[in-house]
Amino acid sequence: MEDEKIKIKLAVADRFVEVVINKEWEYYYREAEKIINESFLRFAKQWAYTDHQDLLSKILVDFVVKWIENEERLNDYDEDLVPKMQELNKLADNFEND
């Protein structure tokens, strides 16, 4: 079954962006729009700027840094979790064989 595509218009920092997306992803795009605009207002209060692009660049860097941090935390979590899951599987196999 092919996903239904829709065109939506997002307002980001006083600019409109049209995107064609899978209908099921609209919620995520709307949430992204909300988060970006909230970040824009927060950054506008903290930083001097002459162009919206300046703030959007800072927001982008901030988001990517947070994304990298989350990826590293997930990788660390996976590194800890995988050996524990393997041990649990061994214990479960031993329990089933007894």
Secondary structure, 3 states (H helix, E strand, C coil): CCCCEEEEEEEECCEEEEEEEEHHHHHHHHHHHHHHHHHHHHHHHHCCCCCHHHHHHHHHHHHHHHHHHHHHHHHHHHHHHHHHHHHHHHHHHHHHHC
